[in-house]
Amino acid sequence: VQLQASGGGLVQAGGSLRLSCAASGRTASGYGMGWFRQAPGKEREFVAAISWSVGNTYYADSVKGRFTISRDNAKNTVYLQMNSLKPEDTAVYYCAADRYLWGSMWYKASSYDYWGQGTQVTVSS
């Protein structure tokens, strides 16, 4: 599975962005999809994830109520709608995929085998 993330950019605090992650190659059918982010000098951290079939969603506490993850299975694409952005949301955002995710695995970068190239999100104060 190849993943292509897009939609990053520069936005003022309080603004919104929508990230997209398109899967190609082997179909993403049955794959859980996640978003992670990494700020300079920090470890990669979990942001949100969504299951394939039921569409269960998982969020980091820091983004609950502000970010929404969704997916369009027909288009093999997952989205991350980011509202009320804060300067601390500034990071490179990565999408990831894996077929075998359950429980706490959803929240760990090491659980995902497939990664996109990342897209920069910068929130100015």
N, CA, C and O atoms as CSV, one atom per row, in Angstrom:
chain,resi,resn,atom,element,x,y,z
A,1,VAL,N,N,0.851,-1.188,0.000
A,1,VAL,CA,C,0.000,0.000,0.000
A,1,VAL,C,C,0.888,1.240,0.000
A,1,VAL,O,O,1.771,1.378,0.847
A,2,GLN,N,N,0.652,2.139,-0.950
A,2,GLN,CA,C,1.358,3.429,-0.977
A,2,GLN,C,C,0.399,4.504,-0.505
A,2,GLN,O,O,-0.767,4.532,-0.901
A,3,LEU,N,N,0.900,5.386,0.341
A,3,LEU,CA,C,0.078,6.441,0.919
A,3,LEU,C,C,0.625,7.797,0.516
A,3,LEU,O,O,1.832,8.033,0.573
A,4,GLN,N,N,-0.259,8.677,0.112
A,4,GLN,CA,C,0.119,10.026,-0.306
A,4,GLN,C,C,-0.696,11.023,0.501
A,4,GLN,O,O,-1.912,11.127,0.341
A,5,ALA,N,N,-0.008,11.756,1.369
A,5,ALA,CA,C,-0.671,12.770,2.196
A,5,ALA,C,C,-0.596,14.127,1.518
A,5,ALA,O,O,0.382,14.444,0.841
A,6,SER,N,N,-1.636,14.923,1.708
A,6,SER,CA,C,-1.673,16.267,1.141
A,6,SER,C,C,-2.587,17.143,1.981
A,6,SER,O,O,-3.303,16.663,2.860
A,7,GLY,N,N,-2.547,18.446,1.690
A,7,GLY,CA,C,-3.462,19.364,2.339
A,7,GLY,C,C,-2.861,20.237,3.415
A,7,GLY,O,O,-3.548,21.092,3.973
A,8,GLY,N,N,-1.583,20.037,3.719
A,8,GLY,CA,C,-0.955,20.869,4.726
A,8,GLY,C,C,-0.765,22.297,4.237
A,8,GLY,O,O,-0.986,22.601,3.065
A,9,GLY,N,N,-0.353,23.166,5.148
A,9,GLY,CA,C,-0.117,24.550,4.779
A,9,GLY,C,C,0.067,25.421,6.000
A,9,GLY,O,O,0.242,24.939,7.119
A,10,LEU,N,N,0.022,26.722,5.753
A,10,LEU,CA,C,0.171,27.726,6.805
A,10,LEU,C,C,-1.193,28.325,7.097
A,10,LEU,O,O,-1.898,28.755,6.184
A,11,VAL,N,N,-1.561,28.351,8.363
A,11,VAL,CA,C,-2.858,28.881,8.758
A,11,VAL,C,C,-2.702,29.624,10.078
A,11,VAL,O,O,-1.827,29.302,10.882
A,12,GLN,N,N,-3.545,30.606,10.293
A,12,GLN,CA,C,-3.521,31.340,11.554
A,12,GLN,C,C,-4.233,30.537,12.637
A,12,GLN,O,O,-5.084,29.694,12.355
A,13,ALA,N,N,-3.863,30.821,13.871
A,13,ALA,CA,C,-4.526,30.166,14.999
A,13,ALA,C,C,-6.033,30.397,14.919
A,13,ALA,O,O,-6.497,31.498,14.619
A,14,GLY,N,N,-6.780,29.336,15.194
A,14,GLY,CA,C,-8.225,29.390,15.086
A,14,GLY,C,C,-8.755,28.963,13.729
A,14,GLY,O,O,-9.959,28.771,13.557
A,15,GLY,N,N,-7.867,28.815,12.779
A,15,GLY,CA,C,-8.267,28.437,11.430
A,15,GLY,C,C,-8.440,26.942,11.267
A,15,GLY,O,O,-8.355,26.177,12.228
A,16,SER,N,N,-8.687,26.540,10.023
A,16,SER,CA,C,-8.958,25.134,9.719
A,16,SER,C,C,-8.147,24.679,8.522
A,16,SER,O,O,-7.783,25.467,7.650
A,17,LEU,N,N,-7.876,23.387,8.509
A,17,LEU,CA,C,-7.267,22.719,7.369
A,17,LEU,C,C,-7.868,21.322,7.255
A,17,LEU,O,O,-8.319,20.752,8.249
A,18,ARG,N,N,-7.872,20.777,6.053
A,18,ARG,CA,C,-8.270,19.394,5.860
A,18,ARG,C,C,-7.151,18.636,5.159
A,18,ARG,O,O,-6.758,18.970,4.041
A,19,LEU,N,N,-6.655,17.627,5.826
A,19,LEU,CA,C,-5.635,16.768,5.254
A,19,LEU,C,C,-6.296,15.574,4.571
A,19,LEU,O,O,-7.342,15.084,4.996
A,20,SER,N,N,-5.654,15.129,3.506
A,20,SER,CA,C,-6.122,13.935,2.805
A,20,SER,C,C,-4.984,12.933,2.716
A,20,SER,O,O,-3.813,13.309,2.661
A,21,CYS,N,N,-5.333,11.672,2.704
A,21,CYS,CA,C,-4.353,10.606,2.524
A,21,CYS,C,C,-4.956,9.594,1.557
A,21,CYS,O,O,-5.913,8.892,1.885
A,22,ALA,N,N,-4.384,9.535,0.374
A,22,ALA,CA,C,-4.876,8.632,-0.653
A,22,ALA,C,C,-4.026,7.368,-0.690
A,22,ALA,O,O,-2.797,7.441,-0.727
A,23,ALA,N,N,-4.672,6.229,-0.681
A,23,ALA,CA,C,-3.975,4.952,-0.746
A,23,ALA,C,C,-4.012,4.422,-2.174
A,23,ALA,O,O,-5.039,4.493,-2.849
A,24,SER,N,N,-2.904,3.903,-2.614
A,24,SER,CA,C,-2.835,3.325,-3.956
A,24,SER,C,C,-2.050,2.021,-3.897
A,24,SER,O,O,-1.556,1.626,-2.841
A,25,GLY,N,N,-1.946,1.373,-5.023
A,25,GLY,CA,C,-1.302,0.068,-5.053
A,25,GLY,C,C,-2.305,-0.971,-4.591
A,25,GLY,O,O,-3.441,-1.003,-5.062
A,26,ARG,N,N,-1.894,-1.793,-3.697
A,26,ARG,CA,C,-2.812,-2.761,-3.129
A,26,ARG,C,C,-3.969,-2.004,-2.481
A,26,ARG,O,O,-3.742,-1.003,-1.802
A,27,THR,N,N,-5.172,-2.452,-2.674
A,27,THR,CA,C,-6.310,-1.752,-2.115
A,27,THR,C,C,-6.192,-1.624,-0.603
A,27,THR,O,O,-5.659,-2.502,0.076
A,28,ALA,N,N,-6.698,-0.517,-0.099
A,28,ALA,CA,C,-6.671,-0.281,1.337
A,28,ALA,C,C,-7.825,-0.967,2.039
A,28,ALA,O,O,-8.049,-0.752,3.230
A,29,SER,N,N,-8.553,-1.785,1.313
A,29,SER,CA,C,-9.671,-2.497,1.924
A,29,SER,C,C,-9.213,-3.322,3.109
A,29,SER,O,O,-8.279,-4.118,3.017
A,30,GLY,N,N,-9.895,-3.115,4.226
A,30,GLY,CA,C,-9.559,-3.859,5.427
A,30,GLY,C,C,-8.463,-3.243,6.263
A,30,GLY,O,O,-8.136,-3.782,7.321
A,31,TYR,N,N,-7.888,-2.148,5.841
A,31,TYR,CA,C,-6.802,-1.513,6.571
A,31,TYR,C,C,-7.329,-0.413,7.491
A,31,TYR,O,O,-8.129,0.426,7.077
A,32,GLY,N,N,-6.877,-0.428,8.722
A,32,GLY,CA,C,-7.097,0.718,9.582
A,32,GLY,C,C,-6.155,1.840,9.164
A,32,GLY,O,O,-5.037,1.581,8.716
A,33,MET,N,N,-6.597,3.069,9.306
A,33,MET,CA,C,-5.809,4.224,8.883
A,33,MET,C,C,-5.635,5.171,10.061
A,33,MET,O,O,-6.547,5.360,10.866
A,34,GLY,N,N,-4.464,5.754,10.145
A,34,GLY,CA,C,-4.196,6.675,11.245
A,34,GLY,C,C,-3.439,7.899,10.795
A,34,GLY,O,O,-2.822,7.918,9.729
A,35,TRP,N,N,-3.496,8.923,11.628
A,35,TRP,CA,C,-2.695,10.140,11.450
A,35,TRP,C,C,-1.799,10.302,12.672
A,35,TRP,O,O,-2.233,10.149,13.814
A,36,PHE,N,N,-0.556,10.612,12.401
A,36,PHE,CA,C,0.415,10.931,13.440
A,36,PHE,C,C,1.054,12.258,13.089
A,36,PHE,O,O,0.945,12.719,11.953
A,37,ARG,N,N,1.715,12.873,14.046
A,37,ARG,CA,C,2.420,14.118,13.774
A,37,ARG,C,C,3.725,14.148,14.535
A,37,ARG,O,O,3.889,13.504,15.571
A,38,GLN,N,N,4.650,14.920,13.984
A,38,GLN,CA,C,5.961,15.051,14.621
A,38,GLN,C,C,6.434,16.478,14.501
A,38,GLN,O,O,6.623,16.999,13.401
A,39,ALA,N,N,6.624,17.102,15.644
A,39,ALA,CA,C,7.155,18.456,15.705
A,39,ALA,C,C,8.672,18.381,15.862
A,39,ALA,O,O,9.196,17.368,16.326
A,40,PRO,N,N,9.381,19.448,15.480
A,40,PRO,CA,C,10.849,19.430,15.593
A,40,PRO,C,C,11.304,19.115,17.010
A,40,PRO,O,O,10.841,19.725,17.974
A,41,GLY,N,N,12.203,18.170,17.124
A,41,GLY,CA,C,12.759,17.816,18.425
A,41,GLY,C,C,11.867,16.954,19.290
A,41,GLY,O,O,12.193,16.668,20.442
A,42,LYS,N,N,10.737,16.539,18.732
A,42,LYS,CA,C,9.807,15.726,19.515
A,42,LYS,C,C,9.576,14.385,18.835
A,42,LYS,O,O,9.854,14.211,17.648
A,43,GLU,N,N,9.068,13.455,19.607
A,43,GLU,CA,C,8.750,12.148,19.054
A,43,GLU,C,C,7.450,12.205,18.256
A,43,GLU,O,O,6.612,13.084,18.454
A,44,ARG,N,N,7.313,11.252,17.358
A,44,ARG,CA,C,6.072,11.156,16.593
A,44,ARG,C,C,4.938,10.769,17.542
A,44,ARG,O,O,5.082,9.856,18.356
A,45,GLU,N,N,3.813,11.468,17.430
A,45,GLU,CA,C,2.708,11.205,18.332
A,45,GLU,C,C,1.420,10.934,17.568
A,45,GLU,O,O,1.199,11.429,16.463
A,46,PHE,N,N,0.592,10.137,18.197
A,46,PHE,CA,C,-0.697,9.762,17.637
A,46,PHE,C,C,-1.640,10.965,17.615
A,46,PHE,O,O,-1.659,11.778,18.539
A,47,VAL,N,N,-2.427,11.058,16.531
A,47,VAL,CA,C,-3.426,12.113,16.424
A,47,VAL,C,C,-4.832,11.512,16.365
A,47,VAL,O,O,-5.688,11.828,17.191
A,48,ALA,N,N,-5.057,10.646,15.379
A,48,ALA,CA,C,-6.387,10.070,15.195
A,48,ALA,C,C,-6.273,8.823,14.328
A,48,ALA,O,O,-5.295,8.641,13.602
A,49,ALA,N,N,-7.291,7.964,14.414
A,49,ALA,CA,C,-7.317,6.758,13.596
A,49,ALA,C,C,-8.759,6.344,13.351
A,49,ALA,O,O,-9.675,6.753,14.065
A,50,ILE,N,N,-8.937,5.515,12.313
A,50,ILE,CA,C,-10.278,5.068,11.955
A,50,ILE,C,C,-10.201,3.648,11.418
A,50,ILE,O,O,-9.287,3.303,10.669
A,51,SER,N,N,-11.157,2.840,11.804
A,51,SER,CA,C,-11.174,1.460,11.337
A,51,SER,C,C,-11.790,1.383,9.948
A,51,SER,O,O,-12.424,2.333,9.487
A,52,TRP,N,N,-11.600,0.246,9.283
A,52,TRP,CA,C,-12.091,0.094,7.918
A,52,TRP,C,C,-13.583,-0.129,7.869
A,52,TRP,O,O,-14.298,0.592,7.174
A,53,SER,N,N,-14.058,-1.112,8.593
A,53,SER,CA,C,-15.425,-1.583,8.363
A,53,SER,C,C,-16.459,-0.746,9.110
A,53,SER,O,O,-17.327,-0.123,8.498
A,54,VAL,N,N,-16.359,-0.737,10.422
A,54,VAL,CA,C,-17.373,-0.061,11.226
A,54,VAL,C,C,-17.149,1.443,11.258
A,54,VAL,O,O,-18.078,2.216,11.494
A,55,GLY,N,N,-15.920,1.846,11.020
A,55,GLY,CA,C,-15.612,3.275,11.079
A,55,GLY,C,C,-15.417,3.768,12.493
A,55,GLY,O,O,-15.652,4.941,12.783
A,56,ASN,N,N,-14.985,2.871,13.388
A,56,ASN,CA,C,-14.656,3.329,14.743
A,56,ASN,C,C,-13.525,4.342,14.674
A,56,ASN,O,O,-12.585,4.191,13.894
A,57,THR,N,N,-13.627,5.367,15.494
A,57,THR,CA,C,-12.608,6.416,15.492
A,57,THR,C,C,-11.917,6.515,16.839
A,57,THR,O,O,-12.486,6.184,17.880
A,58,TYR,N,N,-10.684,6.976,16.794
A,58,TYR,CA,C,-9.842,7.106,17.977
A,58,TYR,C,C,-9.119,8.444,17.880
A,58,TYR,O,O,-8.651,8.825,16.807
A,59,TYR,N,N,-9.028,9.158,19.005
A,59,TYR,CA,C,-8.418,10.478,19.004
A,59,TYR,C,C,-7.476,10.641,20.189
A,59,TYR,O,O,-7.692,10.077,21.261
A,60,ALA,N,N,-6.447,11.412,19.972
A,60,ALA,CA,C,-5.622,11.870,21.084
A,60,ALA,C,C,-6.409,12.904,21.872
A,60,ALA,O,O,-7.201,13.653,21.301
A,61,ASP,N,N,-6.198,12.948,23.165
A,61,ASP,CA,C,-6.927,13.904,24.001
A,61,ASP,C,C,-6.699,15.340,23.544
A,61,ASP,O,O,-7.588,16.184,23.661
A,62,SER,N,N,-5.529,15.609,23.034
A,62,SER,CA,C,-5.177,16.985,22.654
A,62,SER,C,C,-5.965,17.497,21.455
A,62,SER,O,O,-6.002,18.704,21.217
A,63,VAL,N,N,-6.594,16.607,20.699
A,63,VAL,CA,C,-7.310,17.045,19.501
A,63,VAL,C,C,-8.806,16.734,19.556
A,63,VAL,O,O,-9.547,17.115,18.650
A,64,LYS,N,N,-9.250,16.060,20.589
A,64,LYS,CA,C,-10.677,15.724,20.702
A,64,LYS,C,C,-11.525,16.985,20.676
A,64,LYS,O,O,-11.219,17.970,21.348
A,65,GLY,N,N,-12.590,16.941,19.895
A,65,GLY,CA,C,-13.476,18.078,19.785
A,65,GLY,C,C,-13.041,19.103,18.768
A,65,GLY,O,O,-13.809,20.002,18.428
A,66,ARG,N,N,-11.810,18.984,18.270
A,66,ARG,CA,C,-11.305,19.930,17.260
A,66,ARG,C,C,-11.030,19.239,15.925
A,66,ARG,O,O,-11.252,19.825,14.866
A,67,PHE,N,N,-10.555,18.012,15.971
A,67,PHE,CA,C,-10.215,17.268,14.758
A,67,PHE,C,C,-11.236,16.165,14.526
A,67,PHE,O,O,-11.773,15.586,15.470
A,68,THR,N,N,-11.492,15.885,13.255
A,68,THR,CA,C,-12.395,14.801,12.892
A,68,THR,C,C,-11.749,13.965,11.792
A,68,THR,O,O,-11.339,14.491,10.758
A,69,ILE,N,N,-11.663,12.668,12.026
A,69,ILE,CA,C,-11.137,11.757,11.007
A,69,ILE,C,C,-12.304,11.067,10.322
A,69,ILE,O,O,-13.290,10.706,10.964
A,70,SER,N,N,-12.185,10.889,9.025
A,70,SER,CA,C,-13.216,10.204,8.252
A,70,SER,C,C,-12.547,9.489,7.087
A,70,SER,O,O,-11.367,9.707,6.814
A,71,ARG,N,N,-13.288,8.648,6.410
A,71,ARG,CA,C,-12.713,7.954,5.273
A,71,ARG,C,C,-13.777,7.720,4.212
A,71,ARG,O,O,-14.962,7.581,4.512
A,72,ASP,N,N,-13.328,7.681,2.983
A,72,ASP,CA,C,-14.167,7.342,1.849
A,72,ASP,C,C,-13.579,6.058,1.262
A,72,ASP,O,O,-12.591,6.098,0.529
A,73,ASN,N,N,-14.182,4.941,1.586
A,73,ASN,CA,C,-13.615,3.658,1.176
A,73,ASN,C,C,-13.633,3.483,-0.339
A,73,ASN,O,O,-12.757,2.824,-0.899
A,74,ALA,N,N,-14.614,4.062,-0.995
A,74,ALA,CA,C,-14.688,3.956,-2.453
A,74,ALA,C,C,-13.508,4.657,-3.116
A,74,ALA,O,O,-13.074,4.267,-4.199
A,75,LYS,N,N,-12.996,5.689,-2.461
A,75,LYS,CA,C,-11.872,6.451,-3.004
A,75,LYS,C,C,-10.550,6.067,-2.356
A,75,LYS,O,O,-9.508,6.634,-2.685
A,76,ASN,N,N,-10.586,5.103,-1.431
A,76,ASN,CA,C,-9.362,4.719,-0.710
A,76,ASN,C,C,-8.664,5.930,-0.101
A,76,ASN,O,O,-7.442,6.063,-0.177
A,77,THR,N,N,-9.447,6.795,0.496
A,77,THR,CA,C,-8.915,8.054,1.021
A,77,THR,C,C,-9.417,8.274,2.451
A,77,THR,O,O,-10.581,8.028,2.766
A,78,VAL,N,N,-8.515,8.739,3.296
A,78,VAL,CA,C,-8.880,9.127,4.650
A,78,VAL,C,C,-8.614,10.622,4.809
A,78,VAL,O,O,-7.671,11.156,4.225
A,79,TYR,N,N,-9.432,11.282,5.587
A,79,TYR,CA,C,-9.357,12.729,5.770
A,79,TYR,C,C,-9.161,13.059,7.250
A,79,TYR,O,O,-9.569,12.308,8.136
A,80,LEU,N,N,-8.536,14.186,7.483
A,80,LEU,CA,C,-8.428,14.726,8.826
A,80,LEU,C,C,-8.835,16.190,8.762
A,80,LEU,O,O,-8.075,17.039,8.296
A,81,GLN,N,N,-10.034,16.470,9.232
A,81,GLN,CA,C,-10.518,17.844,9.315
A,81,GLN,C,C,-10.030,18.446,10.621
A,81,GLN,O,O,-10.338,17.941,11.700
A,82,MET,N,N,-9.273,19.519,10.519
A,82,MET,CA,C,-8.676,20.140,11.693
A,82,MET,C,C,-9.247,21.540,11.855
A,82,MET,O,O,-9.027,22.412,11.015
A,83,ASN,N,N,-9.973,21.745,12.931
A,83,ASN,CA,C,-10.573,23.041,13.238
A,83,ASN,C,C,-9.951,23.619,14.503
A,83,ASN,O,O,-9.293,22.915,15.269
A,84,SER,N,N,-10.170,24.897,14.705
A,84,SER,CA,C,-9.658,25.587,15.902
A,84,SER,C,C,-8.179,25.274,16.122
A,84,SER,O,O,-7.757,24.915,17.222
A,85,LEU,N,N,-7.424,25.416,15.075
A,85,LEU,CA,C,-6.007,25.061,15.149
A,85,LEU,C,C,-5.251,25.975,16.105
A,85,LEU,O,O,-5.554,27.160,16.242
A,86,LYS,N,N,-4.257,25.381,16.759
A,86,LYS,CA,C,-3.431,26.082,17.722
A,86,LYS,C,C,-1.972,26.027,17.280
A,86,LYS,O,O,-1.594,25.123,16.534
A,87,PRO,N,N,-1.157,26.956,17.716
A,87,PRO,CA,C,0.271,26.899,17.350
A,87,PRO,C,C,0.914,25.560,17.726
A,87,PRO,O,O,1.807,25.088,17.023
A,88,GLU,N,N,0.480,24.958,18.803
A,88,GLU,CA,C,1.052,23.678,19.222
A,88,GLU,C,C,0.663,22.514,18.313
A,88,GLU,O,O,1.166,21.403,18.479
A,89,ASP,N,N,-0.226,22.760,17.358
A,89,ASP,CA,C,-0.550,21.743,16.355
A,89,ASP,C,C,0.468,21.728,15.215
A,89,ASP,O,O,0.428,20.848,14.355
A,90,THR,N,N,1.363,22.688,15.208
A,90,THR,CA,C,2.382,22.759,14.171
A,90,THR,C,C,3.258,21.515,14.186
A,90,THR,O,O,3.841,21.170,15.213
A,91,ALA,N,N,3.347,20.848,13.050
A,91,ALA,CA,C,4.108,19.604,12.944
A,91,ALA,C,C,4.029,19.103,11.511
A,91,ALA,O,O,3.272,19.623,10.691
A,92,VAL,N,N,4.821,18.087,11.229
A,92,VAL,CA,C,4.633,17.316,10.003
A,92,VAL,C,C,3.628,16.214,10.327
A,92,VAL,O,O,3.801,15.464,11.288
A,93,TYR,N,N,2.595,16.127,9.527
A,93,TYR,CA,C,1.551,15.138,9.740
A,93,TYR,C,C,1.737,13.971,8.764
A,93,TYR,O,O,1.928,14.161,7.563
A,94,TYR,N,N,1.676,12.776,9.315
A,94,TYR,CA,C,1.858,11.555,8.542
A,94,TYR,C,C,0.611,10.694,8.609
A,94,TYR,O,O,-0.014,10.563,9.661
A,95,CYS,N,N,0.256,10.107,7.473
A,95,CYS,CA,C,-0.795,9.100,7.525
A,95,CYS,C,C,-0.147,7.720,7.508
A,95,CYS,O,O,0.958,7.538,6.996
A,96,ALA,N,N,-0.846,6.774,8.068
A,96,ALA,CA,C,-0.313,5.429,8.211
A,96,ALA,C,C,-1.440,4.414,8.072
A,96,ALA,O,O,-2.611,4.743,8.256
A,97,ALA,N,N,-1.077,3.195,7.750
A,97,ALA,CA,C,-2.081,2.150,7.566
A,97,ALA,C,C,-1.550,0.807,8.047
A,97,ALA,O,O,-0.348,0.543,8.004
A,98,ASP,N,N,-2.450,-0.015,8.495
A,98,ASP,CA,C,-2.110,-1.390,8.850
A,98,ASP,C,C,-3.385,-2.213,8.897
A,98,ASP,O,O,-4.470,-1.705,9.179
A,99,ARG,N,N,-3.224,-3.481,8.616
A,99,ARG,CA,C,-4.403,-4.354,8.579
A,99,ARG,C,C,-4.762,-4.891,9.957
A,99,ARG,O,O,-5.924,-5.194,10.228
A,100,TYR,N,N,-3.765,-5.007,10.824
A,100,TYR,CA,C,-3.993,-5.691,12.107
A,100,TYR,C,C,-3.839,-4.719,13.268
A,100,TYR,O,O,-2.753,-4.557,13.826
A,101,LEU,N,N,-4.932,-4.087,13.615
A,101,LEU,CA,C,-4.938,-3.102,14.688
A,101,LEU,C,C,-6.086,-3.388,15.634
A,101,LEU,O,O,-7.227,-3.573,15.210
A,102,TRP,N,N,-5.776,-3.423,16.911
A,102,TRP,CA,C,-6.834,-3.539,17.918
A,102,TRP,C,C,-6.309,-3.014,19.240
A,102,TRP,O,O,-5.101,-2.973,19.477
A,103,GLY,N,N,-7.231,-2.615,20.092
A,103,GLY,CA,C,-6.892,-2.130,21.424
A,103,GLY,C,C,-5.925,-0.966,21.366
A,103,GLY,O,O,-6.122,-0.013,20.612
A,104,SER,N,N,-4.894,-1.052,22.160
A,104,SER,CA,C,-3.935,0.044,22.271
A,104,SER,C,C,-3.056,0.176,21.034
A,104,SER,O,O,-2.348,1.173,20.892
A,105,MET,N,N,-3.085,-0.792,20.148
A,105,MET,CA,C,-2.263,-0.735,18.941
A,105,MET,C,C,-2.621,0.454,18.071
A,105,MET,O,O,-1.766,0.988,17.365
A,106,TRP,N,N,-3.864,0.870,18.113
A,106,TRP,CA,C,-4.286,2.000,17.296
A,106,TRP,C,C,-3.448,3.243,17.580
A,106,TRP,O,O,-3.243,4.064,16.687
A,107,TYR,N,N,-2.970,3.388,18.792
A,107,TYR,CA,C,-2.340,4.612,19.256
A,107,TYR,C,C,-0.819,4.620,19.114
A,107,TYR,O,O,-0.173,5.619,19.431
A,108,LYS,N,N,-0.248,3.522,18.644
A,108,LYS,CA,C,1.207,3.404,18.607
A,108,LYS,C,C,1.738,3.411,17.188
A,108,LYS,O,O,1.279,2.639,16.346
A,109,ALA,N,N,2.704,4.278,16.916
A,109,ALA,CA,C,3.286,4.371,15.579
A,109,ALA,C,C,3.899,3.041,15.146
A,109,ALA,O,O,3.864,2.688,13.967
A,110,SER,N,N,4.453,2.317,16.093
A,110,SER,CA,C,5.116,1.052,15.771
A,110,SER,C,C,4.140,-0.023,15.280
A,110,SER,O,O,4.565,-1.054,14.757
A,111,SER,N,N,2.835,0.215,15.447
A,111,SER,CA,C,1.830,-0.771,15.020
A,111,SER,C,C,1.543,-0.693,13.525
A,111,SER,O,O,0.954,-1.613,12.958
A,112,TYR,N,N,1.949,0.384,12.890
A,112,TYR,CA,C,1.594,0.638,11.496
A,112,TYR,C,C,2.764,0.292,10.574
A,112,TYR,O,O,3.894,0.724,10.801
A,113,ASP,N,N,2.481,-0.483,9.546
A,113,ASP,CA,C,3.530,-0.889,8.612
A,113,ASP,C,C,3.704,0.055,7.434
A,113,ASP,O,O,4.785,0.109,6.847
A,114,TYR,N,N,2.677,0.791,7.081
A,114,TYR,CA,C,2.721,1.607,5.874
A,114,TYR,C,C,2.570,3.081,6.250
A,114,TYR,O,O,1.713,3.452,7.051
A,115,TRP,N,N,3.431,3.914,5.646
A,115,TRP,CA,C,3.464,5.335,5.981
A,115,TRP,C,C,3.519,6.191,4.731
A,115,TRP,O,O,4.143,5.831,3.732
A,116,GLY,N,N,2.845,7.343,4.809
A,116,GLY,CA,C,2.957,8.342,3.771
A,116,GLY,C,C,4.168,9.222,4.020
A,116,GLY,O,O,4.892,9.033,4.997
A,117,GLN,N,N,4.386,10.183,3.134
A,117,GLN,CA,C,5.602,10.995,3.181
A,117,GLN,C,C,5.506,12.178,4.121
A,117,GLN,O,O,6.529,12.796,4.416
A,118,GLY,N,N,4.331,12.518,4.602
A,118,GLY,CA,C,4.185,13.638,5.520
A,118,GLY,C,C,3.815,14.931,4.819
A,118,GLY,O,O,4.221,15.174,3.683
A,119,THR,N,N,3.055,15.743,5.495
A,119,THR,CA,C,2.680,17.063,4.998
A,119,THR,C,C,2.795,18.055,6.151
A,119,THR,O,O,2.352,17.784,7.267
A,120,GLN,N,N,3.396,19.204,5.865
A,120,GLN,CA,C,3.681,20.193,6.911
A,120,GLN,C,C,2.439,21.019,7.227
A,120,GLN,O,O,1.767,21.531,6.331
A,121,VAL,N,N,2.154,21.136,8.502
A,121,VAL,CA,C,1.102,22.025,8.993
A,121,VAL,C,C,1.759,23.037,9.919
A,121,VAL,O,O,2.418,22.670,10.892
A,122,THR,N,N,1.573,24.311,9.606
A,122,THR,CA,C,2.138,25.380,10.419
A,122,THR,C,C,1.021,26.312,10.847
A,122,THR,O,O,0.293,26.849,10.013
A,123,VAL,N,N,0.889,26.501,12.151
A,123,VAL,CA,C,-0.149,27.362,12.707
A,123,VAL,C,C,0.524,28.553,13.353
A,123,VAL,O,O,1.292,28.401,14.303
A,124,SER,N,N,0.240,29.731,12.843
A,124,SER,CA,C,0.853,30.943,13.377
A,124,SER,C,C,-0.040,31.558,14.450
A,124,SER,O,O,-1.266,31.461,14.405
A,125,SER,N,N,0.616,32.190,15.410
A,125,SER,CA,C,-0.148,32.793,16.515
A,125,SER,C,C,-0.542,34.215,16.204
A,125,SER,O,O,-1.188,34.870,17.022
